Amino acid sequence: MIIPTVTTEVNYVQSQLNQVGIPPQYILFRDRPFGLHYAIGTFSKRSEAERLSDIIRDRTKFDARVYHER
């Protein structure tokens, strides 16, 4: 799952993800291949990622997107 962000929002997004309860070891800040974003995961099932994406969108209003690499 990815959450797009901008430089001025990096600390805020990290804080909100921590408040949602995502363990820090599952949160990576990246700038490739999608521009600035947080990568959350890994997930053994796509449905797990979709469930967490729904929770993040509901609680934070971030644009959490499930990305499945093939």
C-alpha positions in Angstrom: 0.0 0.0 0.0 1.2 3.5 -0.7 0.2 6.9 0.7 1.3 9.8 -1.5 2.7 12.8 0.4 4.5 16.1 -0.1 7.7 17.4 1.7 5.8 19.7 4.1 3.4 16.9 5.2 6.0 14.1 5.9 6.1 14.4 9.7 2.3 14.8 10.0 1.7 11.7 7.9 4.1 9.7 9.9 2.5 10.8 13.1 -1.0 9.9 11.9 0.1 6.5 10.8 1.6 5.9 14.2 -1.7 7.0 15.8 -3.6 4.5 13.6 -1.4 1.8 15.1 0.8 0.8 12.3 4.0 -0.6 13.6 7.0 1.6 12.6 8.8 -1.4 11.0 6.0 -1.6 8.4 6.3 2.0 7.4 8.9 3.1 4.8 9.3 6.6 3.4 10.2 6.5 -0.3 10.6 8.7 -3.3 10.5 6.1 -6.0 8.8 4.8 -8.1 5.7 6.9 -7.3 7.3 10.2 -6.1 7.2 11.0 -2.4 5.1 8.4 -0.5 4.9 6.1 2.4 5.0 2.4 1.6 3.1 0.3 4.2 3.4 -3.5 4.3 4.0 -6.2 3.2 0.8 -8.2 3.2 0.3 -11.9 2.5 -3.1 -11.2 1.1 -4.4 -8.3 -0.9 -7.6 -8.3 1.2 -5.4 -7.4 4.3 -4.0 -4.4 2.5 -7.4 -3.3 1.3 -8.8 -3.5 4.9 -6.0 -1.5 6.3 -6.3 1.0 3.4 -9.9 1.5 4.3 -9.1 2.1 8.0 -6.4 4.6 7.1 -8.7 6.5 4.7 -11.5 6.5 7.3 -9.4 7.7 10.2 -7.0 10.1 8.5 -8.6 11.0 5.1 -5.2 10.1 3.4 -5.3 8.8 -0.1 -4.1 5.3 0.8 -3.8 3.1 -2.3 -3.3 -0.7 -2.5 -0.5 -1.4 -4.9 0.1 -5.0 -5.9 3.4 -5.6 -7.7 3.3 -8.4 -10.2 
